[in-house]
Amino acid sequence: MKILIQNGRVMDPASGRDEMADIAIAAGRIIAIGKIAPDFHPNRTIDASGWVVAPGLLDLAVRLREPGQEHAGMLESETTAAVAGGVTSLVCPPDTEPVLDEPGLVDMLKFRAEKMHRTRVFPLGALTRGLKGEVLTEMAELTESGCIGFGQAEVPIVNAQVLQRALQYAATFGYTVWLRPQDFWLGKGVAASGPLATRMGLAGIPVMAETIALHTLFELLRAVHGKGSEARVHLCRISSAAGLELVRQAKAEGLPVSCDVSVHNLHLTDTDIGYYDSRTRLQPPLRQQRDRDALREGLADGSIDALVSDHNPVDADAKTLPFAEAEPGATAVELLLGLACKWAQQDGLGLMQALTVLTTGPQAVLGHALGTLQHSVGQIAVGGQADLCLFDPDASWRVDPAALRSQGRHTPFEGHELPVRVRMTLVGGQVAHEAERRQAVA
């Protein structure tokens, strides 16, 4: 199918492009930007007047809840939610039921996702069998099935020797290990340690649960680094100022690490728990304002590589419980762009900065794992895949859980006013989402 996008403001952080330009698409790829050949005859012409045409967004933390947890979300509902939020590529953690520790399970997930023709799904394989932290998985076989890295989701590895062996194996074959830094024993609380948790009688998770895990990981990484091979580590959802400072030091030292932060920790603090609002029961927990402010600064200066939705739909039965008993998680993939732009507006940053942490930032984290898509995902380039997000920068909307496409309906941002609105999402040159019809047929 041939598509012509006219009159849009093309913004691409990868190239620095910010201009009014037309885009011609054929066979799923961008064939021209700006001057369009007179012999190009599109099947469809999209009038993007007043809209921004940006690269499709990359989200590094989206739980699809399938297989095994279809009561909370399904592949169809969550990928529909993703493209409604402008997300054309996503990474899903391995903590499904059963765990993604066998090639057949990964093959099934990839096949179902591709059959739906919505967002691109990049699965993480389990680092250890069953996420039990004891025996390493067959990483080579899982990579052949389509895994772009290996992680433990929310399950810390207690045995440091197992983690060391995992890093050594990953270094040998150039794999990336994705870990959320949290000490197993210190991380068993339900809210961030502090005066508020104490007053509310909630079991606390101290900042040192994150920093101790980071110290351990960096020591192990130093032992592997610089010996003819390299183990890359991506730190998922940094939550504290102290943890971020350790990441900065590791990067300055030359250790091959990257990190991301969730939209929840970027905008909210522990005071948003209010009167035991279970919608704010999250992992990692919401911390104090000084931590939130440090995370916002770190995202702005590039210390944090990407912003993620940490989308984790939870069904009503598991969420509408007393705070400490509620299942952690929230629906967020449809809110990702709006929350990124809200951060940029509040901190006096430009729209290009908001797009950077959702496109080129996460693309750099994925790196060579994207394979042939490496130079197509997260940017607008002639010859690249036509994955595009078209949004109205002047529109605003109020978050209404009932209107979300996700099967999950719980978000701490309910009622919040968000800037920008996604109008259309293209994946591989096909319209995967359209909120409002504004086109003329050529």
LUMZAMI-658867 format. One record per residue (C-alpha): x, y negated, z. Coordinates in pm, 1 decimal. Example, Ala and Ser with C-alpha at 12.3 -4.5 7.8 and 13.67 -1.06 7.14 Angstrom:
2
+----------+----------+----------+
:        X :        Y :        Z :
+----------+----------+----------+
:   1230.0 :    450.0 :    780.0 :
:   1367.0 :    106.0 :    714.0 :
+----------+----------+----------+
END
This chain:
442
+----------+----------+----------+
:        X :        Y :        Z :
+----------+----------+----------+
:      0.0 :      0.0 :      0.0 :
:    120.4 :   -350.0 :    -85.3 :
:     56.6 :   -630.6 :    162.6 :
:    131.5 :  -1001.2 :    138.8 :
:    142.3 :  -1206.3 :    459.6 :
:    107.8 :  -1575.5 :    381.7 :
:    147.2 :  -1903.3 :    570.8 :
:    286.7 :  -1752.0 :    890.0 :
:    566.9 :  -1881.5 :   1111.8 :
:    829.6 :  -1607.7 :   1086.7 :
:   1032.7 :  -1574.8 :   1407.9 :
:   1310.1 :  -1316.0 :   1429.3 :
:   1553.4 :  -1327.2 :   1724.1 :
:   1793.6 :  -1086.6 :   1550.9 :
:   1866.2 :  -1328.8 :   1266.3 :
:   1761.7 :  -1652.1 :   1437.3 :
:   1502.7 :  -1708.6 :   1166.0 :
:   1226.6 :  -1952.3 :   1259.1 :
:   1050.9 :  -2087.7 :    953.0 :
:    730.3 :  -2090.5 :    756.2 :
:    760.0 :  -1805.3 :    507.6 :
:    561.9 :  -1538.3 :    324.9 :
:    643.3 :  -1169.4 :    361.8 :
:    586.9 :   -903.4 :     96.5 :
:    549.0 :   -540.1 :    201.9 :
:    547.2 :   -227.5 :    -15.5 :
:    582.2 :    142.3 :     68.4 :
:    608.6 :     60.2 :    436.4 :
:    906.7 :   -172.1 :    400.1 :
:    966.3 :   -544.9 :    375.1 :
:   1071.6 :   -619.9 :     19.2 :
:   1084.5 :   -999.4 :     29.1 :
:   1082.3 :  -1290.0 :    276.1 :
:   1018.7 :  -1642.6 :    156.4 :
:   1017.3 :  -1642.3 :   -221.5 :
:    787.5 :  -1369.3 :   -349.9 :
:    828.7 :  -1232.0 :   -702.5 :
:    545.7 :  -1339.1 :   -935.1 :
:    492.8 :   -979.0 :  -1044.7 :
:    414.0 :   -866.6 :   -689.0 :
:     44.3 :   -778.0 :   -679.7 :
:    -70.4 :   -692.1 :   -325.0 :
:   -362.5 :   -469.3 :   -235.0 :
:   -426.8 :   -700.7 :     56.1 :
:   -335.3 :  -1059.6 :    138.7 :
:   -333.7 :  -1167.0 :    503.4 :
:   -367.9 :  -1534.8 :    585.6 :
:   -145.7 :  -1590.2 :    890.7 :
:   -203.6 :  -1966.0 :    913.3 :
:   -141.1 :  -2080.6 :   1269.5 :
:      7.9 :  -1744.4 :   1365.5 :
:    357.9 :  -1629.4 :   1447.3 :
:    487.8 :  -1331.2 :   1251.4 :
:    733.5 :  -1155.1 :   1482.5 :
:    906.4 :   -816.8 :   1487.1 :
:    700.3 :   -541.9 :   1643.6 :
:    769.8 :   -528.2 :   2016.4 :
:    976.1 :   -253.8 :   2183.7 :
:    866.0 :   -133.0 :   2526.5 :
:   1116.2 :     84.8 :   2713.0 :
:    876.2 :    215.0 :   2980.4 :
:    532.3 :    344.0 :   2877.2 :
:    372.0 :    653.0 :   3024.9 :
:    133.8 :    815.5 :   2778.9 :
:     -1.1 :   1059.9 :   3040.4 :
:    -10.7 :   1342.3 :   2786.9 :
:     43.9 :   1633.2 :   2814.5 :
:   -101.9 :   1730.7 :   3147.0 :
:   -252.9 :   1412.5 :   3289.9 :
:   -530.4 :   1337.7 :   3041.1 :
:   -763.0 :   1230.6 :   3322.9 :
:   -549.3 :    916.5 :   3363.5 :
:   -469.8 :    848.6 :   2998.9 :
:   -434.8 :   1012.6 :   2660.9 :
:   -196.4 :    972.9 :   2372.6 :
:   -472.8 :    821.8 :   2159.6 :
:   -591.2 :    567.7 :   2416.7 :
:   -244.8 :    457.0 :   2528.0 :
:    -97.8 :    420.6 :   2178.2 :
:   -410.1 :    224.0 :   2082.2 :
:   -342.2 :     -0.7 :   2381.5 :
:     21.3 :    -37.2 :   2276.9 :
:    -51.0 :   -164.7 :   1925.8 :
:   -323.7 :   -390.9 :   2066.7 :
:    -41.4 :   -552.1 :   2263.2 :
:    185.7 :   -579.4 :   1959.7 :
:    407.5 :   -288.8 :   2070.5 :
:    518.9 :    -89.1 :   1766.0 :
:    785.6 :    123.8 :   1938.2 :
:    784.5 :    265.8 :   2289.4 :
:    990.7 :    492.6 :   2511.1 :
:    802.6 :    742.5 :   2726.6 :
:    957.5 :    897.4 :   3041.3 :
:    977.2 :   1276.9 :   3078.8 :
:    750.1 :   1315.6 :   3383.9 :
:    456.1 :   1469.0 :   3201.6 :
:    295.3 :   1800.1 :   3304.4 :
:    476.4 :   2011.1 :   3204.8 :
:    796.3 :   1807.5 :   3218.3 :
:    967.3 :   1729.4 :   2886.7 :
:   1252.1 :   1971.3 :   2944.0 :
:   1195.7 :   2205.0 :   2647.8 :
:   1224.2 :   2127.9 :   2273.1 :
:    877.8 :   2267.9 :   2198.7 :
:    710.1 :   2015.4 :   2427.0 :
:    900.4 :   1728.8 :   2266.7 :
:    814.1 :   1855.0 :   1918.0 :
:    445.2 :   1867.4 :   2011.0 :
:    448.6 :   1514.5 :   2151.0 :
:    628.8 :   1373.0 :   1847.6 :
:    396.7 :   1555.3 :   1607.0 :
:     81.0 :   1428.6 :   1775.2 :
:    214.1 :   1074.0 :   1794.2 :
:    314.5 :   1067.7 :   1426.6 :
:    -21.8 :   1213.1 :   1322.9 :
:   -201.3 :    919.0 :   1485.7 :
:    -10.1 :    662.1 :   1274.7 :
:      4.5 :    405.6 :   1553.0 :
:    310.8 :    309.6 :   1752.2 :
:    646.8 :    486.4 :   1718.2 :
:    709.5 :    710.9 :   2019.3 :
:   1063.3 :    775.9 :   2142.5 :
:   1058.9 :   1036.2 :   2422.6 :
:   1314.1 :   1070.8 :   2698.0 :
:   1407.9 :   1426.9 :   2780.7 :
:   1437.9 :   1546.5 :   3138.5 :
:   1792.9 :   1525.3 :   3269.7 :
:   1739.1 :   1829.0 :   3493.0 :
:   1499.3 :   2120.0 :   3457.8 :
:   1161.5 :   2034.8 :   3599.3 :
:   1312.9 :   1706.2 :   3724.4 :
:   1424.2 :   1905.4 :   4028.4 :
:   1779.0 :   1766.2 :   4024.7 :
:   1946.2 :   2106.4 :   4027.0 :
:   2015.6 :   2244.7 :   3678.4 :
:   2091.0 :   2035.5 :   3369.8 :
:   1865.0 :   2072.9 :   3068.1 :
:   1981.1 :   2173.1 :   2719.1 :
:   2041.9 :   1814.9 :   2611.1 :
:   2167.4 :   1904.7 :   2264.0 :
:   1849.1 :   2095.2 :   2178.7 :
:   1628.9 :   1820.3 :   2319.8 :
:   1818.1 :   1561.1 :   2114.5 :
:   1756.3 :   1764.4 :   1798.4 :
:   1385.6 :   1760.5 :   1883.6 :
:   1383.9 :   1381.1 :   1899.9 :
:   1481.4 :   1273.7 :   2253.5 :
:   1668.8 :    942.6 :   2252.9 :
:   1810.5 :    982.1 :   2604.0 :
:   1767.5 :   1166.9 :   2932.0 :
:   1624.4 :   1060.1 :   3263.2 :
:   1459.2 :   1157.8 :   3588.8 :
:   1162.7 :    915.9 :   3576.3 :
:   1085.1 :    840.0 :   3944.0 :
:   1269.1 :   1141.9 :   4086.7 :
:   1616.6 :   1061.8 :   4224.6 :
:   1894.2 :   1321.4 :   4204.3 :
:   1993.0 :   1399.3 :   4562.0 :
:   2304.0 :   1602.2 :   4474.7 :
:   2578.9 :   1363.0 :   4359.0 :
:   2771.0 :   1653.2 :   4205.1 :
:   2479.1 :   1729.3 :   3972.9 :
:   2466.0 :   1362.9 :   3870.8 :
:   2841.6 :   1364.8 :   3808.1 :
:   2811.6 :   1668.5 :   3582.0 :
:   2521.0 :   1508.0 :   3399.2 :
:   2728.2 :   1197.9 :   3328.5 :
:   3024.5 :   1408.8 :   3215.8 :
:   2807.0 :   1608.2 :   2976.7 :
:   2636.3 :   1295.2 :   2845.2 :
:   2974.3 :   1131.7 :   2791.2 :
:   3098.8 :   1426.7 :   2586.5 :
:   2813.4 :   1398.1 :   2336.4 :
:   2743.6 :   1024.9 :   2355.2 :
:   2403.5 :   1050.9 :   2520.7 :
:   2245.8 :    775.8 :   2730.5 :
:   2127.7 :    852.4 :   3083.4 :
:   1822.5 :    656.4 :   3202.7 :
:   1790.6 :    627.2 :   3580.7 :
:   1589.0 :    419.5 :   3823.3 :
:   1830.7 :    348.8 :   4107.7 :
:   1672.9 :    451.3 :   4434.5 :
:   1806.6 :    659.1 :   4720.2 :
:   1591.2 :    966.0 :   4777.7 :
:   1566.6 :    933.3 :   5155.1 :
:   1547.1 :    555.5 :   5188.7 :
:   1295.7 :    523.1 :   4906.7 :
:   1008.4 :    709.5 :   5066.8 :
:    811.8 :    403.6 :   5177.0 :
:    518.7 :    235.5 :   5004.4 :
:    610.5 :   -135.6 :   5014.4 :
:    924.1 :   -347.7 :   5021.2 :
:   1080.4 :   -373.2 :   5366.3 :
:   1026.7 :   -712.7 :   5523.3 :
:    807.8 :   -912.2 :   5758.8 :
:    493.6 :   -855.2 :   5553.3 :
:    527.9 :   -475.4 :   5542.7 :
:    597.6 :   -475.4 :   5916.6 :
:    287.7 :   -683.9 :   5994.6 :
:     71.9 :   -463.5 :   5771.9 :
:    206.9 :   -141.6 :   5919.0 :
:    333.2 :    -15.9 :   5582.6 :
:    638.5 :    207.5 :   5552.9 :
:    913.8 :     -3.1 :   5399.9 :
:   1160.0 :     56.1 :   5117.1 :
:   1474.5 :   -145.7 :   5192.4 :
:   1685.3 :   -317.1 :   4928.1 :
:   1971.8 :    -85.2 :   5020.2 :
:   1770.6 :    204.3 :   4875.4 :
:   1850.1 :     44.9 :   4540.3 :
:   2203.2 :    -79.7 :   4614.0 :
:   2326.9 :    247.8 :   4766.0 :
:   2206.4 :    434.5 :   4457.9 :
:   2382.0 :    179.1 :   4235.1 :
:   2710.1 :    205.7 :   4427.9 :
:   2700.5 :    585.2 :   4396.4 :
:   2618.9 :    575.5 :   4027.4 :
:   2889.2 :    322.2 :   3943.7 :
:   3152.9 :    521.1 :   4133.7 :
:   3063.0 :    831.5 :   3935.0 :
:   3057.2 :    632.4 :   3613.8 :
:   3405.7 :    495.2 :   3679.7 :
:   3534.1 :    851.2 :   3710.7 :
:   3398.0 :    935.2 :   3365.7 :
:   3462.6 :    604.7 :   3188.6 :
:   3782.6 :    553.1 :   2990.6 :
:   3876.8 :    918.7 :   2942.7 :
:   3822.6 :    939.4 :   2569.2 :
:   3444.0 :    954.6 :   2604.5 :
:   3175.3 :    727.5 :   2739.0 :
:   2855.8 :    788.0 :   2931.8 :
:   2610.1 :    506.4 :   2875.6 :
:   2364.8 :    442.5 :   3158.7 :
:   2043.1 :    244.8 :   3137.7 :
:   1909.3 :    128.3 :   3473.5 :
:   1531.5 :    125.0 :   3475.1 :
:   1338.1 :   -149.6 :   3653.6 :
:   1589.0 :   -331.4 :   3871.2 :
:   1393.8 :   -488.3 :   4157.5 :
:   1626.7 :   -685.4 :   4385.4 :
:   1869.7 :   -976.1 :   4377.9 :
:   2139.4 :   -762.9 :   4542.3 :
:   2089.9 :   -484.3 :   4289.0 :
:   2111.9 :   -730.2 :   4001.1 :
:   2438.9 :   -870.0 :   4136.1 :
:   2588.6 :   -520.7 :   4138.7 :
:   2479.9 :   -475.3 :   3776.9 :
:   2646.4 :   -803.2 :   3683.4 :
:   2968.9 :   -687.4 :   3846.8 :
:   2954.5 :   -352.3 :   3667.3 :
:   2906.1 :   -522.5 :   3332.0 :
:   3192.3 :   -763.4 :   3401.8 :
:   3409.4 :   -463.1 :   3484.3 :
:   3331.1 :   -315.6 :   3145.0 :
:   3115.5 :    -24.4 :   3252.9 :
:   2869.5 :     77.7 :   2979.0 :
:   2546.7 :    -12.4 :   3160.2 :
:   2227.5 :   -193.2 :   3067.6 :
:   1912.8 :   -261.4 :   3266.2 :
:   1553.3 :   -375.7 :   3244.4 :
:   1292.3 :   -531.4 :   3471.4 :
:    917.7 :   -475.8 :   3482.7 :
:    658.0 :   -746.0 :   3425.3 :
:    527.8 :   -684.1 :   3777.4 :
:    855.5 :   -761.1 :   3953.5 :
:    910.5 :  -1056.7 :   3720.8 :
:    585.8 :  -1229.5 :   3821.0 :
:    464.9 :  -1091.8 :   4155.0 :
:    594.0 :  -1065.9 :   4511.8 :
:    501.2 :   -862.2 :   4817.9 :
:    255.1 :  -1132.2 :   4925.6 :
:     38.8 :  -1033.9 :   4628.6 :
:    -48.2 :   -715.4 :   4816.4 :
:   -303.9 :   -936.3 :   4994.2 :
:   -548.1 :   -727.2 :   5192.8 :
:   -399.6 :   -389.8 :   5099.6 :
:   -477.3 :   -427.2 :   4728.5 :
:   -393.7 :    -83.6 :   4586.7 :
:   -349.4 :   -235.0 :   4239.3 :
:    -17.7 :   -368.4 :   4369.6 :
:     97.3 :    -22.1 :   4482.6 :
:    388.3 :      8.1 :   4241.3 :
:    728.1 :    170.5 :   4192.5 :
:    961.8 :     -7.5 :   4244.8 :
:    773.9 :   -208.6 :   4508.2 :
:    707.8 :   -580.1 :   4481.6 :
:    980.2 :   -759.7 :   4674.8 :
:   1028.1 :  -1105.7 :   4824.0 :
:   1029.4 :  -1432.5 :   4630.7 :
:   1409.6 :  -1460.8 :   4636.1 :
:   1430.3 :  -1127.9 :   4455.4 :
:   1168.3 :  -1228.3 :   4199.5 :
:   1345.0 :  -1559.5 :   4133.7 :
:   1679.8 :  -1383.1 :   4087.2 :
:   1523.4 :  -1138.1 :   3841.1 :
:   1372.2 :  -1420.8 :   3637.4 :
:   1710.0 :  -1592.3 :   3623.7 :
:   1883.5 :  -1267.4 :   3529.6 :
:   1644.3 :  -1208.0 :   3242.9 :
:   1701.5 :  -1562.4 :   3117.7 :
:   2082.0 :  -1545.3 :   3126.6 :
:   2104.8 :  -1199.8 :   2968.0 :
:   2217.2 :  -1007.7 :   3276.4 :
:   1894.5 :   -810.6 :   3236.2 :
:   1869.6 :   -669.7 :   2885.5 :
:   1497.7 :   -612.7 :   2842.6 :
:   1152.8 :   -674.0 :   2985.1 :
:    924.7 :   -369.3 :   3011.7 :
:    558.2 :   -320.5 :   3087.2 :
:    614.9 :    -17.6 :   3312.7 :
:    276.1 :     93.7 :   3184.4 :
:    145.1 :    372.1 :   3406.2 :
:   -232.9 :    422.6 :   3383.8 :
:   -392.5 :    565.8 :   3696.5 :
:   -749.2 :    693.7 :   3720.2 :
:  -1000.0 :    545.5 :   3962.1 :
:  -1000.3 :    842.7 :   4200.4 :
:   -625.5 :    811.1 :   4259.0 :
:   -618.6 :    431.2 :   4277.6 :
:   -921.1 :    335.9 :   4484.7 :
:   -773.7 :    471.0 :   4806.7 :
:   -607.6 :    315.4 :   5112.2 :
:   -288.7 :    138.3 :   4999.5 :
:    -42.0 :    395.6 :   5131.3 :
:   -239.5 :    684.0 :   4981.7 :
:   -302.7 :    531.4 :   4637.4 :
:   -102.9 :    656.6 :   4341.4 :
:    153.0 :    397.0 :   4229.2 :
:    115.2 :    251.7 :   3882.0 :
:    -69.6 :     -5.4 :   3674.6 :
:   -188.0 :    -66.4 :   3320.7 :
:     32.1 :   -325.3 :   3149.4 :
:    131.6 :   -249.6 :   2790.2 :
:   -138.7 :   -477.9 :   2646.7 :
:    -20.7 :   -759.4 :   2875.2 :
:    349.9 :   -740.8 :   2787.1 :
:    368.2 :  -1019.4 :   2529.4 :
:    146.5 :  -1256.2 :   2727.0 :
:    345.2 :  -1205.4 :   3046.3 :
:    675.0 :  -1253.7 :   2862.6 :
:    551.2 :  -1580.3 :   2714.2 :
:    414.1 :  -1693.0 :   3051.1 :
:    758.5 :  -1637.3 :   3206.3 :
:    922.2 :  -1835.1 :   2925.5 :
:    675.2 :  -2121.9 :   2963.0 :
:    705.9 :  -2139.0 :   3341.3 :
:   1086.5 :  -2137.4 :   3330.8 :
:   1119.4 :  -2389.4 :   3047.7 :
:   1240.0 :  -2137.6 :   2791.4 :
:   1138.1 :  -2116.8 :   2428.6 :
:    918.1 :  -1865.6 :   2252.5 :
:   1227.1 :  -1719.4 :   2085.2 :
:   1365.2 :  -1625.7 :   2427.4 :
:   1043.9 :  -1442.8 :   2515.6 :
:   1064.1 :  -1246.2 :   2190.5 :
:   1432.4 :  -1166.8 :   2243.3 :
:   1372.3 :   -967.8 :   2561.9 :
:   1101.7 :   -768.7 :   2380.3 :
:   1285.0 :   -701.0 :   2052.8 :
:   1662.1 :   -736.0 :   2014.2 :
:   1724.8 :   -674.4 :   2384.7 :
:   1560.0 :   -332.1 :   2398.9 :
:   1688.4 :   -249.2 :   2050.4 :
:   2043.6 :   -291.3 :   2179.8 :
:   1962.1 :    -56.6 :   2469.5 :
:   1840.6 :    212.1 :   2230.6 :
:   2138.6 :    155.3 :   2001.1 :
:   2249.4 :    448.2 :   1789.4 :
:   1972.6 :    669.7 :   1933.2 :
:   1734.0 :    509.3 :   1683.3 :
:   1920.6 :    678.0 :   1397.8 :
:   1809.2 :    551.1 :   1059.3 :
:   1565.9 :    312.1 :   1229.5 :
:   1844.3 :    126.7 :   1412.8 :
:   1852.8 :   -164.1 :   1169.4 :
:   1475.2 :   -172.5 :   1118.8 :
:   1318.7 :   -164.3 :   1463.6 :
:   1303.8 :   -491.9 :   1653.4 :
:   1381.5 :   -724.7 :   1363.9 :
:   1247.5 :   -863.7 :   1037.6 :
:   1478.3 :   -788.5 :    746.9 :
:   1447.1 :   -716.4 :    376.9 :
:   1462.5 :   -341.5 :    333.0 :
:   1363.4 :   -276.7 :    693.5 :
:   1054.3 :   -103.8 :    823.1 :
:    750.2 :   -329.4 :    821.9 :
:    679.9 :   -317.5 :   1195.3 :
:    528.9 :   -657.1 :   1273.2 :
:    334.4 :   -834.1 :   1545.6 :
:    115.4 :  -1125.5 :   1435.9 :
:     -7.6 :  -1342.2 :   1721.7 :
:   -171.5 :  -1676.9 :   1784.6 :
:     66.7 :  -1884.6 :   2001.8 :
:   -205.0 :  -2137.0 :   2087.3 :
:   -465.0 :  -1889.7 :   2208.1 :
:   -506.3 :  -1788.7 :   2570.8 :
:   -710.6 :  -1517.9 :   2736.5 :
:   -815.3 :  -1397.5 :   3077.3 :
:   -724.9 :  -1042.0 :   3175.5 :
:  -1041.8 :   -835.2 :   3199.0 :
:   -972.0 :   -466.9 :   3277.4 :
:  -1300.3 :   -361.0 :   3116.8 :
:  -1180.3 :   -501.3 :   2783.8 :
:   -846.0 :   -319.0 :   2782.5 :
:   -793.5 :    -29.1 :   2541.0 :
:   -596.0 :    175.4 :   2790.4 :
:   -778.6 :    452.1 :   2972.2 :
:   -636.7 :    300.1 :   3291.4 :
:   -829.4 :      2.0 :   3423.4 :
:   -617.3 :   -108.6 :   3716.7 :
:   -383.4 :   -408.8 :   3697.5 :
:   -272.1 :   -663.9 :   3957.5 :
:   -304.1 :   -926.9 :   3683.9 :
:   -683.8 :   -899.7 :   3669.2 :
:   -827.8 :  -1248.8 :   3623.6 :
:   -492.9 :  -1405.1 :   3530.5 :
:   -484.4 :  -1646.0 :   3236.3 :
:   -223.1 :  -1540.1 :   2979.9 :
:    -90.2 :  -1733.9 :   2680.8 :
:    -78.5 :  -1607.9 :   2318.8 :
:   -302.0 :  -1342.2 :   2170.3 :
:   -211.6 :  -1058.1 :   1936.4 :
:   -420.6 :  -1075.9 :   1620.5 :
:   -270.5 :   -797.7 :   1412.9 :
:     -7.2 :   -524.7 :   1440.6 :
:    156.1 :   -345.7 :   1148.5 :
:    351.1 :    -21.9 :   1186.4 :
:    535.1 :    107.9 :    880.9 :
:    345.5 :   -131.6 :    658.7 :
:      5.2 :     -9.1 :    778.0 :
:   -237.2 :   -216.8 :    985.1 :
:   -249.9 :    -34.8 :   1319.2 :
:   -446.6 :   -301.1 :   1506.2 :
:   -661.7 :   -593.2 :   1397.0 :
:   -836.6 :   -811.4 :   1651.2 :
:   -988.8 :  -1056.6 :   1410.1 :
:  -1047.5 :  -1040.4 :   1038.5 :
:   -876.4 :  -1325.2 :    855.7 :
:   -784.6 :  -1211.5 :    510.0 :
:   -867.7 :  -1253.4 :    147.1 :
:   -854.0 :   -957.2 :    -87.2 :
:   -635.9 :  -1029.9 :   -386.6 :
+----------+----------+----------+
END
